[in-house]
Amino acid sequence: MPRWLTEDEYGVLTAMCERLIPADETPGATDAGVVDYIDGLLGAFSFDPPRIWAGGPSSGRFGGTPGFATFHPLTALDELAWRTRIEGSLGRPEREFNGAVVGLQEQYRSGLAMLGPDFAHCEGEEQDRRLHAHSDFTELVYGHACEGMYGAPEYGGNRDGVGWSNIGFAGDVQPRGWTDREVSEA
């Protein structure tokens, strides 16, 4: 169930992300939960504390406590900056000290609408045509799709570490760290 996106937007974004990072002999965007990552980012302030910065110092995957499982509360300045980035300035003076800002939520809402509600049902060539026609939005989504594919799973993507497995990355290894041999062989 989507956190911020509507069901229809979630479906369009799923098709878009799968087109950008398709499954082949390795898992793709859908397998990795990329859309859940993006939806979580757009709805970060629907969580308490907001899902902006995972805790630490370690994930617990290689020992230590699973600190990434909890998120840090934000300072007032951090909250202002992240709300402006995600929600936009919304005409609020405290968010418009450098001018009006179109937030990620509005960029996604309008970008998904431009692709059309039928995007998920179009043939690949038509999907590609629409993605090229809206290249600024496609670039934005591609950046977030890569974050969701290869970032820490605690943020909602990289489900079961499939993105890391695709590239042969063990993930965060704190508190163990990397041995000299592992570093020199990389």
N, C-alpha and C positions, 0 to 999 in steps of 0.2 A: 504494500500500500504506500503510495507516495506521501512524502512529508510536506512538500510545498507545491510541487507540480500537480496539475489536474491529471486524471486518468488518461485523457486524450493526449495531453502534452507529454506525459510519461511514455506513451506508446510511440509518438513521433520521435522523441529523443532517443528511445531505445533503438528504433530503426536507423536513425542517423548515426549513433555511436557504433552500431554493428557494421554500418557501411564504412565508417572511418577506421575501425579496428576490427576487421572480420575474423571470425573463427575459421581456421583451416586445419592444418595438422596440430596447431596449438590453439588454446582457448582464446576467444575474442572478448570484446567489450561486455557482451551479455553475461558470459561465464564469469567474468571478473567483477560484476556488479558495478560497472562504471556509472550507470544512470543513478544508482542508489547513492554513490559518492556525490554526484552533481546535485541531486535532489537534497541531500544532506547539507551541502554547502549553501544552497539557496535558502534552505530552511534552518540554518544554523542557530538562529535566535528563537526557534521553537523548542529548544532544549535548555535545560538549566543545570549547570552553566552552559553557555553557548558552545557548540562543537566547533571551536576554532583551533585551540591548541591542546593536543593530548598531553597528559601528564608524563611523568618520567621518574627516574632517569632511564629506566629500561622497560622493554615490552614484556619481559618474562619469557620470551621465546627460547632464550638460551641461558636460563637461570635468572635469579633476581626476582623482584616483585613485578607483577604486571601493571606498572604505572601508567602505561598508555591507555588503559581501560577507563580511566577517569579524565575529565577535562578540567583545565584550569579556569577559574573565574577571570573575567577581564577587568582591567582597570577602566576607569571612566573614559580616559583618552583612547584606549584600545577599542572600547565598545563604540565610541563615536566614529573612529576610523573604519572599523569593520562594518558597522551599520551603513555608513555612507557608501562603502564599496559594494555591499550586497543589496541594500534597499534603495540606494540613491539619495540625493539630497532632499527630495520631496518638498522643496520650497522652504525648508527649515533653515533659518539664518545660521545656526551653529554648524550646519553641514555645507553651507555655501560660501565659506570664507575664501575659497579659490574659484568660485563660480558654481553653476549648476552641474550636478553629476547624475548621469543616467546609470543606475545601479544594475548589477548583474540580473536581478529578478526581472526588471523591465526589458533588459536586453534579451533574456531567454524567452520571456512571454511573447515579445514581438517577433523575435527570430523564428520561433517554432510556428507562430501563426503565418509567417511569410512562406514557410516550407509547405504549408497546407495540411489540413486534417487528414488528407488521403495519402500523405507521404509514405507511411508504413506499407501501404498496399500498392505502391508504384513499382514498376520494373526498375532494375538497377540503373539503366541508362537515364531514365527520367529522374531518379533520385540524384544521380551525379549532376545532371543539368541544373537542378534546383540548388544543390550544394555549391556549384560554381557560380551561380547567379547571386548567391548571398555569401560571398567568400569571407567577408568580415566576420559574420556570425559563425561560419564554418570554422574559421581559425580560432575563434574564442572557444567553441565547443571542443575542438581537437586538443587544445591545451589542457582543458579540464579533463578530457577523456584520458589523456596520458597520465595526468595526476591520479585519476581513479584507477588506472590500469596498473601503475607501478608504485603508488604511494603506500604508506602504512595502512594495513587493513582496518585499523581502528577508526578510520575516517569514512568507512562504508564501502570502499572499493577494494580492488586486489583481493577478492574473496578467496580465502584459503591460500593466499600467497601465489595464485596462478600467474600473475604478471611477473613476479620474481622468478618463478620456475621457468617461464619462457626465456628469460635472459640469463639463467644460471646464477642468480643472485640469492644468497642465503638469507638476506634480510638483515635487520639490525642484530648485531651479535653482542651487544652489551649485556651483562658486564664482562663477558669473556673477552671480547675484542678479537682482532685479527692477529694471527701469529706473523712473525717476520717472513716465514716461508710463504704463507698465504698472500701476503702483500707483494712479495717479489715475483710470484707466479702469475699475478693478475695481468 
